[in-house]
């Protein structure tokens, strides 16, 4: 059984080289900032996907009841 990560077919050696190149390019001080912003981006993406999935799975009659039609005339008293 092979325990190396299969990230796009990259082996352990290639991943180590990529990490070292990132360290050289950005420096150790900026990497936490980059990871934090990437984490926020992933979180926002997941939240957006959940909203879209919820909209898709909600029956049409429920969404029509929640959102009044713009063409509908206001009711007179």
Secondary structure, DSSP 8 states (H G I E B T S, - for coil): ---S--BTTB-HHHHHHHHHHHHHHHHHHHHHHHHHHHHHHHHHHHHHHHHHHHHHHS-HHHHHHHS--SSS-----
